[in-house]
Amino acid sequence: MAIKIIYTVFLAIMVSLFVGLGISAFYPAPKMPDQSEKTMFATLDPGQEETAEMKAEREQADREWRDYQESLSRYNQNVSLIALISAIIIMTVSLLLGQKILLLADGLLAGGAITLVYAIGRGMMGENDKYKFIAVSVGLVIALALGYIKFVRPGNLHTETDR
């Protein structure tokens, strides 16, 4: 029995890593702007005036940083959406397998749940509050639906001792 639990946990971790690393491999994050220490940490001595060149460098670095923050926010939202869709697919497959191969189904379901948490976490890293709410709402609906299908619905394969 313990080996089945270990295998289920192992499969869940592998599934979630597969999704996370797959997204990272095929959809790379935006590159952080290359800002020199001179630009980032430029301090003026008391009484020293900021030159036009220093001001232009600082403004350019600020623009690059804002653009990077915006693209990173979009990236996190897109990654969240990809992971959310992946979690839904994985959990659906687990429910379809539940009638045939319970051990794989439980591992996939747990892996889908971990992936769902990852998707919500990445969504929280974005700037869009509406998207954050939608991601959490989808997660809640999925959790409630899966809980009902897996544990409450009449005719499921689990007995009281399985729960």
C-alpha positions as a Python dict, from the first residue, in 0.01 Angstrom:
ca = {
    (1, 'M'): (0, 0, 0),
    (2, 'A'): (281, 244, 86),
    (3, 'I'): (446, 188, -252),
    (4, 'K'): (121, 286, -425),
    (5, 'I'): (107, 611, -228),
    (6, 'I'): (471, 683, -307),
    (7, 'Y'): (410, 614, -675),
    (8, 'T'): (101, 836, -680),
    (9, 'V'): (294, 1125, -521),
    (10, 'F'): (589, 1068, -757),
    (11, 'L'): (359, 1069, -1061),
    (12, 'A'): (189, 1386, -941),
    (13, 'I'): (521, 1567, -902),
    (14, 'M'): (644, 1445, -1242),
    (15, 'V'): (324, 1558, -1414),
    (16, 'S'): (345, 1907, -1265),
    (17, 'L'): (717, 1933, -1349),
    (18, 'F'): (642, 1818, -1703),
    (19, 'V'): (395, 2103, -1750),
    (20, 'G'): (608, 2370, -1581),
    (21, 'L'): (931, 2278, -1756),
    (22, 'G'): (752, 2231, -2087),
    (23, 'I'): (614, 2583, -2068),
    (24, 'S'): (956, 2717, -1975),
    (25, 'A'): (1127, 2531, -2261),
    (26, 'F'): (888, 2631, -2537),
    (27, 'Y'): (774, 2972, -2410),
    (28, 'P'): (1074, 3149, -2258),
    (29, 'A'): (1038, 3440, -2020),
    (30, 'P'): (1120, 3792, -2138),
    (31, 'K'): (1478, 3896, -2086),
    (32, 'M'): (1554, 4143, -1813),
    (33, 'P'): (1698, 4466, -1953),
    (34, 'D'): (2071, 4502, -1926),
    (35, 'Q'): (2120, 4797, -1697),
    (36, 'S'): (2467, 4894, -1592),
    (37, 'E'): (2541, 4975, -1234),
    (38, 'K'): (2631, 5323, -1350),
    (39, 'T'): (2274, 5382, -1470),
    (40, 'M'): (2094, 5195, -1195),
    (41, 'F'): (2288, 5327, -899),
    (42, 'A'): (2405, 5663, -1026),
    (43, 'T'): (2423, 5904, -744),
    (44, 'L'): (2505, 6266, -770),
    (45, 'D'): (2749, 6426, -537),
    (46, 'P'): (2608, 6717, -338),
    (47, 'G'): (2597, 7018, -560),
    (48, 'Q'): (2654, 6816, -878),
    (49, 'E'): (2408, 6872, -1159),
    (50, 'E'): (2264, 6587, -1362),
    (51, 'T'): (2391, 6618, -1717),
    (52, 'A'): (2165, 6578, -2018),
    (53, 'E'): (2346, 6255, -2105),
    (54, 'M'): (2293, 6115, -1753),
    (55, 'K'): (1926, 6212, -1763),
    (56, 'A'): (1877, 6050, -2105),
    (57, 'E'): (2046, 5729, -1984),
    (58, 'R'): (1831, 5721, -1672),
    (59, 'E'): (1510, 5783, -1866),
    (60, 'Q'): (1600, 5514, -2121),
    (61, 'A'): (1673, 5266, -1841),
    (62, 'D'): (1340, 5355, -1675),
    (63, 'R'): (1153, 5298, -2004),
    (64, 'E'): (1325, 4964, -2059),
    (65, 'W'): (1241, 4857, -1703),
    (66, 'R'): (872, 4955, -1739),
    (67, 'D'): (851, 4770, -2072),
    (68, 'Y'): (1009, 4465, -1910),
    (69, 'Q'): (764, 4476, -1616),
    (70, 'E'): (469, 4496, -1858),
    (71, 'S'): (595, 4209, -2073),
    (72, 'L'): (667, 4002, -1761),
    (73, 'S'): (314, 4062, -1636),
    (74, 'R'): (170, 3949, -1973),
    (75, 'Y'): (405, 3651, -1972),
    (76, 'N'): (291, 3541, -1625),
    (77, 'Q'): (-71, 3573, -1731),
    (78, 'N'): (-7, 3365, -2045),
    (79, 'V'): (184, 3100, -1849),
    (80, 'S'): (-100, 3087, -1601),
    (81, 'L'): (-351, 3033, -1881),
    (82, 'I'): (-141, 2759, -2043),
    (83, 'A'): (-93, 2584, -1707),
    (84, 'L'): (-463, 2620, -1626),
    (85, 'I'): (-564, 2458, -1956),
    (86, 'S'): (-305, 2185, -1899),
    (87, 'A'): (-442, 2119, -1550),
    (88, 'I'): (-794, 2088, -1685),
    (89, 'I'): (-681, 1842, -1954),
    (90, 'I'): (-478, 1636, -1706),
    (91, 'M'): (-763, 1621, -1457),
    (92, 'T'): (-1010, 1524, -1730),
    (93, 'V'): (-781, 1243, -1843),
    (94, 'S'): (-752, 1129, -1481),
    (95, 'L'): (-1129, 1106, -1452),
    (96, 'L'): (-1150, 909, -1776),
    (97, 'L'): (-877, 671, -1656),
    (98, 'G'): (-1043, 639, -1316),
    (99, 'Q'): (-1265, 362, -1441),
    (100, 'K'): (-973, 160, -1578),
    (101, 'I'): (-648, 235, -1395),
    (102, 'L'): (-713, 386, -1053),
    (103, 'L'): (-346, 420, -957),
    (104, 'L'): (-260, 629, -1264),
    (105, 'A'): (-580, 827, -1232),
    (106, 'D'): (-501, 930, -875),
    (107, 'G'): (-146, 1034, -969),
    (108, 'L'): (-271, 1235, -1265),
    (109, 'L'): (-543, 1396, -1057),
    (110, 'A'): (-291, 1501, -793),
    (111, 'G'): (-52, 1623, -1064),
    (112, 'G'): (-334, 1823, -1220),
    (113, 'A'): (-412, 1973, -880),
    (114, 'I'): (-48, 2076, -831),
    (115, 'T'): (-46, 2222, -1181),
    (116, 'L'): (-366, 2411, -1100),
    (117, 'V'): (-201, 2563, -792),
    (118, 'Y'): (99, 2657, -1010),
    (119, 'A'): (-134, 2819, -1265),
    (120, 'I'): (-308, 3024, -997),
    (121, 'G'): (28, 3125, -848),
    (122, 'R'): (156, 3247, -1185),
    (123, 'G'): (-168, 3433, -1238),
    (124, 'M'): (-113, 3611, -907),
    (125, 'M'): (220, 3739, -1036),
    (126, 'G'): (45, 3942, -1306),
    (127, 'E'): (-93, 4292, -1276),
    (128, 'N'): (-451, 4221, -1385),
    (129, 'D'): (-679, 4182, -1082),
    (130, 'K'): (-969, 4060, -1295),
    (131, 'Y'): (-753, 3782, -1437),
    (132, 'K'): (-644, 3686, -1085),
    (133, 'F'): (-1007, 3659, -980),
    (134, 'I'): (-1098, 3455, -1288),
    (135, 'A'): (-803, 3217, -1235),
    (136, 'V'): (-901, 3157, -873),
    (137, 'S'): (-1267, 3116, -971),
    (138, 'V'): (-1179, 2857, -1235),
    (139, 'G'): (-964, 2676, -979),
    (140, 'L'): (-1249, 2673, -730),
    (141, 'V'): (-1500, 2546, -986),
    (142, 'I'): (-1261, 2271, -1095),
    (143, 'A'): (-1193, 2168, -735),
    (144, 'L'): (-1565, 2155, -654),
    (145, 'A'): (-1653, 1966, -974),
    (146, 'L'): (-1374, 1714, -932),
    (147, 'G'): (-1457, 1662, -567),
    (148, 'Y'): (-1815, 1592, -661),
    (149, 'I'): (-1729, 1363, -952),
    (150, 'K'): (-1460, 1174, -764),
    (151, 'F'): (-1614, 1141, -419),
    (152, 'V'): (-1985, 1227, -411),
    (153, 'R'): (-2146, 1130, -740),
    (154, 'P'): (-2343, 808, -721),
    (155, 'G'): (-2182, 521, -907),
    (156, 'N'): (-1822, 630, -864),
    (157, 'L'): (-1565, 356, -822),
    (158, 'H'): (-1447, 453, -475),
    (159, 'T'): (-1591, 282, -172),
    (160, 'E'): (-1599, 434, 175),
    (161, 'T'): (-1271, 260, 262),
    (162, 'D'): (-1094, 418, -41),
    (163, 'R'): (-1162, 769, 82),
}
